[in-house]
Amino acid sequence: MKLTRKQVLSRAKASELENVRKLNCWGSRLTDISIFHELPNIEVITLSVNNIPTLEPISHCQNLTELYLRKNNIASLNELYYLKRLSRLKILWLSENPCCGTDPNKYRMTVLRNLPNLHKLDNQAVTQEELAQAIKLGEEITAPPNEILNADNDIQSEPAADQDTAENRTVSENDLLNFSMEETNKIRQQLGMKPLPRDKFSSFSPLSPLETEGSRKKRNNILNAVLLLLKDLDTEGLEIVQRTACNRLLQLQKKELQLES
């Protein structure tokens, strides 16, 4: 669900977006908060218990002092990149997001290293000792998530010269098959399933040269997201994914058999 201009003005009881100082949208099933590009003067934002995937729109809120984002869909700590220039931000509540992972100390150290001006993180006061530790133990965020994904995709890019030759088409198709096999087996390993040998992939038709680059990038992004989410699932969640994946594989195998017959 997208947060609209009308909703913002109604909730904030304001006549213009530039006059909005506080906004509470707790539990509103939001996924799109691009309206924050138009809220430069906002100081307090409450967005807990939604489905927000990115903090990019909030990077434009230079006067922000308090941000509440508990229980959303922030998948990567690299989203902190969008908050690093918000020098007035003093209170941040980010817990219970996928990006928090399974190591609370590593998560906290990384947040504090990148946002050293915080006074309170996840309803817990920040100490000078923690800030000193964060410099050593926290991970420095130097780029937003999109740039990291693009860099990974560039590594998988096609040869630049003589792309239309039969030889390069063969190389590209083989590379794509290797990519598919490697990434699929990564997912199977995460699900507790045995890896598939190369000959099991022979029945898959490689993409055409015109489809290779775009399809590969799309698949790479999807796989990155899936693998990232798998890291944060408990036993019950992984079992659900395993059953779903097995059912999906059976459906695809039946479809392939029907096509072959």
C-alpha positions, 0 to 999 in steps of 0.5 A, spaced: 500 500 500 502 506 498 502 512 503 499 518 499 499 525 500 492 526 502 493 520 508 499 524 510 495 531 510 489 528 514 494 524 519 498 530 520 492 535 520 496 539 516 494 543 509 501 543 506 506 537 506 512 542 508 508 544 514 508 536 516 513 535 523 510 529 525 507 523 522 504 516 525 502 511 520 503 505 525 500 498 522 498 501 516 500 495 511 505 500 507 509 498 502 511 505 498 513 511 502 516 515 496 511 521 499 517 522 504 521 525 498 516 531 499 517 532 506 523 535 508 521 538 514 518 532 518 522 531 525 518 525 527 516 519 523 512 513 526 512 507 521 512 501 525 508 494 523 508 495 516 511 492 510 516 497 508 522 494 504 527 500 503 529 507 507 531 511 501 525 516 501 527 518 508 534 520 506 531 526 504 528 528 511 534 532 513 530 535 519 529 528 522 530 526 529 526 520 531 525 514 526 520 508 529 521 502 524 520 496 528 517 490 525 518 492 517 521 488 511 528 492 511 532 486 509 539 489 508 543 493 513 546 497 507 539 501 507 543 504 513 546 508 507 540 512 506 540 515 514 548 516 514 547 524 512 541 525 517 545 528 522 540 530 527 537 523 527 537 521 535 532 516 536 532 509 531 528 503 532 529 498 527 529 491 531 524 486 528 526 487 521 530 481 517 536 486 517 537 485 524 539 477 523 541 473 529 547 476 532 544 482 536 551 485 538 553 485 530 547 488 528 547 494 534 555 495 532 554 496 525 548 501 526 552 505 531 558 505 527 554 508 521 550 512 525 554 515 531 550 521 533 544 516 535 542 517 543 538 511 543 537 505 539 531 500 539 529 503 546 536 502 549 540 508 550 547 508 546 553 509 551 560 512 549 563 505 550 558 502 545 560 507 540 568 506 541 566 498 540 562 500 534 568 503 530 572 496 531 566 491 531 561 494 526 561 494 519 562 500 515 556 501 510 559 505 504 554 503 498 546 502 498 543 495 497 542 497 489 549 498 488 551 492 491 547 488 487 549 491 480 556 490 482 554 483 483 551 483 476 556 486 473 561 480 475 556 476 471 556 480 465 557 477 458 563 478 454 563 485 450 567 483 444 564 478 438 558 477 442 554 475 436 559 469 434 557 462 434 563 461 439 561 466 444 554 464 444 556 457 446 560 460 452 554 464 454 550 459 454 555 454 458 556 460 463 548 461 464 548 453 465 553 454 470 550 460 474 543 456 474 546 450 477 551 454 482 545 458 485 540 453 485 544 448 489 546 454 494 538 454 495 537 447 495 543 447 501 540 452 505 533 448 504 537 442 507 536 438 500 542 434 496 545 438 491 543 436 484 549 434 479 550 437 472 547 432 468 540 434 471 540 441 468 541 438 461 534 438 460 533 446 462 533 450 455 538 456 455 536 463 454 537 466 447 542 471 447 537 476 446 534 474 453 541 472 457 543 479 460 536 481 462 534 474 465 540 473 468 540 480 472 532 479 474 534 472 476 540 474 480 536 479 484 531 474 486 536 469 488 539 474 492 533 476 496 531 469 497 538 467 500 538 473 504 531 471 507 533 464 508 538 466 513 533 469 518 528 463 518 527 459 523 526 451 523 519 452 522 519 457 516 525 453 513 520 447 513 515 451 510 519 453 504 522 446 503 515 444 502 513 449 497 520 448 493 519 441 493 512 442 490 514 447 485 519 443 483 515 437 482 510 441 478 516 444 473 518 436 472 511 434 470 510 440 466 517 438 462 515 431 462 509 433 458 512 437 453 517 432 452 512 427 451 
